[in-house]
């Protein structure tokens, strides 16, 4: 360390020798600064650094996450190096460097997927105070009795997988029309759910308005209802939705009321930016409880869909916060590998699922073009075996006959919707071959024969090995009965599935 007296000596010596004075040695910055620019995500607003007993602490405030604490702070010459945690461990934290020149500072690094290298200017106490991020109390722990109950896994459609934020009133109306005319509605798909991207700004009273693509939500709900369908919507307990739209943070009761007034029947509540503010089991429980209570207070039954990516063993408490379904995974993609990873390996704790509350391995991708028909048949078969919610994610206005057949096979849907609500499980695994079973309420058993391998394979089942009597064996995809036999051999295509219903 350079001691002050030594520094004075060097400067004096330099002066005596007629040399230019050495630059003052800058110290790591302490104080408060305001960002004027920077990336929209995460919308940094201010920076505050303190030094107490030689230790540096601080916060960086953002529109998305509120106050983020500087973690693992260390001094590196004239800079501070630290980490910020946005509540999501998926992207590893990397060093963020803060360097000052006395008047301003510069913060360089990466948060989540956003790189930044942005200046901040010194600010007065009152200017910093004006950027205080509001913090709201959470309710004490309670169990919520929802008005809506999903006796069987919810079925419907959602805009996200196909349209992402490119969704509007007209498309939703056309989807509703197609749900009715294609037979999807009559096969059981009744919810038409608008995902992220419908939100506009709040009005003077704080009420959340839709954006210009949704001129009249109530009229849209009426339109959907008139077709024998129900309307779902999407929000977040955080300040921002995952796509950066307005979340329900600080407006939970008001938003629930707005949704009820519009005639909404289903709410997907996605943790999103709230993951930075709520990253303990207690706080995540509390924010879902808070919205469930707000919905209950409206007296309008709404299916409550929890989307917090399966954290904190959500299935163990999803029902207690009024949830009818809860995501057990991160996002699905229209790729065999992602779908298979979720469907075969991340289907939640089986005991959590059943009438009233369902493990949700995410929405369907069938019909979006990224998988073969056999792979999509595996997708549908796995979801049916798991008793998963069947929320379509394709453009149902334009479907191939294969897609429609995969989505509307009544015998497959009956396995998914069986009233016992038992989650099927693997009974045997042999390399790429898996045999799954699911007990059904009429005493029969659904049996899924899966081939995760890259080549077609033959799979032999001896019913007694599975503890089953098989007086009747029906292939539900081909809708044909197999000749009765104690042992059955079927050929299963690459990445494919055969789904049987075995009756004693
Ligand atoms: C998250 C959810 C998705 C979708 C998007 C919308 O990633 O898991 O299902 O709702 O947000 O931004």
Boltz pocket constraint, residues with backbone or C-beta under 6 A from the ligand:
constraints:
  - pocket:
      binder: B
      contacts: [[A, 160], [A, 195], [A, 196], [A, 241], [A, 242], [A, 243], [A, 270], [A, 307], [A, 330], [A, 331]]
      max_distance: 6.0
